[in-house]
Amino acid sequence: MRRRGAADWLALGLALVLAAPALACPKDCQCTSSIVDCSHRGLTRVPFNIPRNTHKVELQDNNLTVIRQADFRDLRQLRALNLAHNDIHLIEDSSFADATRLEKLDLSHNLIRSIPSGTFAKLAKLQEINLENNQLRCISADATDSSNQLEILRLGGNRLQHLSAQLLRHSPRLRALTLEGNPLVCDCHLTWLARLARGGLLDPGAVCHAPYREF
């Protein structure tokens, strides 16, 4: 039997490298460079084998209902995650904990009713969270404690009546908060929103529904 020479091993290694992306790409998805596009596929759960070097995952416009704790495990290079326009009603605790480099998270147009403590745990680099057009009634006061680089928080089109002033206590870089379309009850606990409005950080569409007035 002929022994393999250096050229043979090099050719074999090159073949394996070229074949790897095709093998790593989840079924029914399209993978280009570090982007995994699984949008508009009718998926009912997040694919299992998303490559670990992925920077961006597109999962919008599917039929996802639950984000499970293991769905994004080991995706430590992930920068952007789009989960908009699904039927998500539950996010298990620490579902995003391994995505420590995540900068942009889009969860808009889903059926999420609450954001408990720990939902965004360990996401220290998160810059933008979009939760618009869900069914949010409650957001934990410490939901964004880990996200000290947060710049944009979109909460419009929900069912929020109250919002804790502690929510943004660790977000010194915040430059935009949207609350338009929420039935806000403007008692003494929401005076901090008026200060944000005067500083130009609150979107002008946010109004108090009880008593009715603009900020």
N, C-alpha and C positions, 0 to 999 in steps of 0.2 A: 504493500500500500504506500502510495506516495505521501511523504510528509509535507504538511502545509508550510509554505514559505511565508515571508513577511508580506509579500504582495497579496497572497491569498487571504491572510487574516485581515489585512487592510480592506480588501474588497468586501469581505464578510461583514466587518464592522460598519462600513459605509451603507451596506444594504439594510442592516438592522436599524441604523439611524434614520434612513429615508422611510422605512416602513413604520417606524414608531408612531408618528402623528396619526396615521390612518387607523392604527390599532387602538390608540388612546382616545380617539374622538367618540363621545357617546352616540349610541344608536339614534337615528333620526335627527341628529344635530349636525351643524356645519362648523368645522374648526379652521380658522385662518390665523396663523401666527399664534398669538397668545389670547385670541378671542374665541369664545365658544358661543355660537348662536343656536339656541334651542327655542326661539320664539315661534309663535303661530303653529305649534305642532300638535295641539290637543293633549298635551301631557297632563297626567293626573298626579304625578309626583316628580321630584327633582331627580335627574339621571344620577346613577351611582358613580360612574367612572370619569368624572370631570378631571382633566389633567392637572397635576399639582402646580404647574408653572403658569396656569391661566391668570390673565390680568383682568379680563372682562367677561362676564356671563350675562347673556340675554335670555331671559325666561318669560318675557312679557307675552300677554295674549295666549295663555294656556288655560287649563282647568285645574290648577293647583289649589288645594284646599288647606293643607297643613304643611308648615315648614318644620321638618324634624331635626332633632339635635345633631344627627350625623350627616345631614344633607350637604354641608359645606366643610366637612372635616378635612384638615390638612391643606386647605387652600390658602396658604399663608402669603401668596403673591397677589391675591385678588385685590383689585383696586376699585372696580365698579360692578354693581350687581343690580340688575333690573328685574323686578318681580311684579311690575304693574299689570293691571288688567287681568287679574286672575280671580279666584273665589276664595282666597286665603282668609280663614277666620281664626286660625290658631298658629302661633309661633312658639314652639317649645323653648324652654329656658336654655340659654347659651347656644342657640342655633348658629350664631355668627361668631362665636368666641375664637375660632381658629383663624378667622379672616382678619388678622390684626393690622393689615395694611389697607383695609377697605377705606375708601375716601368718599364714595358716592353710593347711596342706597335708595332705591326707588321702590316703595311699597304702595304706591297710589292706586286708586280704583280697585280696592279689594273689600273684604267684609270684616275687617279687624275692628274689634270693639274695645280693646284695652291694650295698653303697653305696660306690662308689669316691670318691676325691678329686675335687672339682669338681662333684659332683651338685647341691649347694645353693650353688654359688658365686654371689656378689653378692646373696644374699638377706639383706641386713642387717636387715630389719624382720620377719623370720620369728619368730613367737611360739610356734607349735605345729606339730609334725611327728608325724603318726600313721603308723607303719609296722607296726602290730600284725597278727598272723596272715598273715605272709608265710613265706618259707623262708630268712630271713636267717642266714647263717653268718659274715659278715664285714662290718664297718663301718669305713671308713677313719678313722684317728685324727684327721684334719683335716676330716672331712666337714662339721662344723658351725662351722668357724673363722670364716666370714663372718657367722654368725647370732648376734651378741652380744646380741640381745634375746630369745633363746629362753627360754621359760618352761616348756613342756611337751614332753617327748619320750616317745612311746609305742612301746615295742619288745616288748611282750608277745606270746606265742604264736609265737615264732620258734625258730631252732636255734642260737642264740648260746651258745658255750661261754666265750668270752673277750671282754672289752670294754676298750679302752684308757682309761686314766685321763685321757689327753689329749683325749678326745672332747669334754668339756665345759669345757675350760680357758678358753674365751672366752664362757662362758654364765653370767655372774654373777647373772642374774635367774631362773635355773632354780628352779622350785618343785615339779616333779613329774617323776619318771622311773619308767616302768613296765617291769618285766622278768619278770613272772609267766609261767610256762610255757616258760622257756628252760632248757636243760640246762647251767647254769653250772658251771664248774670253778673252785672257790674256792681258788686258790693265792695266793701272796703278791702277785700282780699285780692281784687284785681286792679288796684290803683297803680301797681307796678307796670301794667300795660300802657297806661297813660304816659308814663315816663318814657317808655320805649317809643311811643308814637311821637312824642316831642323830639326825640333824638333821631327820628327818621328810620327807625329799625322795624316798625310795625307797618304792615301793608295798609293803605288807606281804606280798603274795603271792609275792614273789621269794624263792627258796630255792636253796641250793647243792646240786647233784646229786652232786658228787664233791669232798670228802666231803659227805654229806647233812647239812644244818643250815640253820636260818633265820638271816637276817641280824640 
